[in-house]
Amino acid sequence: MGLLQLFRVAVCNGRNWNPKKVGEYMFAGFNSVLDETEQVPFERLLDQLEVSKGNPEFEVGMHHAELVFSATYGMTAQLEMAPIVVEARKMAAGLQEVSNSLQGLMDIPTDPDTGFRMAVMQLTVQKELESRFPE
């Protein structure tokens, strides 16, 4: 995801794209790495959402996806008291230093919320991937 975002901003000059265009770009990017026989029409994904509602793993995943999305686009109030948000606030300062260093190397303006966004992703996506794929 990070590589797609970097490519969107640095190569496609997409820093100021509207959210719909960013979503379409990301969906196309994910589909481009799949074999043509594996590509999933967007409508089918929406149908799967309806079928999966109520499944506990799906509900946790949806909550995590909402947190990641809202943190990525600056819509998560850092004052929110959800446990993941509270923990992300604690981790944010250290990750912000790393982010500022990387952004400086790539000559990208620093973003004061990047550490918080990175923390939310580590506590949701990264944690889940590490639990499912420990090696």
N, C-alpha and C positions, 0 to 999 in steps of 0.2 A: 504494500500500500504506500509506504513512504517513497519508494522509487517511482511509482506512478505519479505521486503528488509532485515530487521534485521535477520529473520530466514535464508535467503539465505547466509548472511555473517557469522553469528555466528554458525549456525547449519550445513549448507551444505558446509561451507568453500568456498563460491562462490565469494569472494571479487574480484578476478582477472578474472572472467568469461568474455568472449567476449560479445559484445552487443546482438548478435543474441541469444546466450544461455540464457542471462538474460531475453530477450523478451519471449522466449519459456517458461522459468520458470514462469514468471509473468502470462502469458496466462494460463498455466496449473494451477497455483494457483487460479486464478479467477474462472476458470471452475470447480475446485474441490469443491467450496462452493455452486455451483448450483446443483439443482436436475438434474438427467440425462436427463430428458425430456426438460430441459431448456438450456442445453449446446449448444453453437453456434459454428459451424465449422468456422475456420479462414477464409476460402474462402467466406463464407456468409458475414462476417464482411467487407471484401474488396468490395463485391458487394454493400453493404449498403453505403459504403463511396461514391461510384460513384453516387448512387441515391440521396444522401443527399446534394451533392455539389450545392451551390447556395442558400440554405436555410440560412437566416441570423443567426439564433441561432446556426446552425451547423458550420457556418464559424467562429463565435466567439469562439465556443467550440474547433474547430481545432486550432485556433490561441493560445488559452490557453494551449491546449495539447502540441503544439510545444514548447511553452515557458517552460512548466514544464519539458518536456523531455530534452530539450537542457540545462536547468539549472541543472537537475539531473545528467546529464553526462558531465557537465563542458563545454558545447558548446555555451553557451550564453555569448557573450562579455558583461561584466558589463558596458562597455562604451556605449552600445546600448542605444538609446534615446526613445525607446518605453515607453509609460506612465507606464505600469506595471513594467518594468525593473527599471525605475527611482524611482518609489515608493518603490520597493523591496530593492534597494540600501539604501534608507533612513531607512528602517526597519531592515536591515541585522545585524547591530552591536548588537542591543538588543537581537535579536534572537540567535546570535552567542554565547552570554554568556550562555543562557539557554542550547543550544546544547552542549557546552563544558562541562557544569556540568553533563548533561545526559551521554555524551560519557565517561566522567571520571568514573561515577558510573558503567557503563557497561564494563569498561576496554577496550574501543575501541579507537584507536588513533584519536585525534581531527583533524577535517577537516576544514580549514579556510573558505571554501565556504558554509558550511552547513547553516549558518544564511541566506545567500542570497537565497539558494534553498528553505528553509522553507518559506521565505517571498513571493517568487514567487508562491508557492503552496497555501499560505493563501490568496493571492490576486486573485487567479484563482479558484482552486477547492473548497477551503473552503468557499469563498464568494458565489459561485454558489450554493453549497449545503445548506448554511444557508438561501439563498433567496428562494430556492425551498421547504425546510423543516424547517420552522422557529421554530418548537417545538423541 
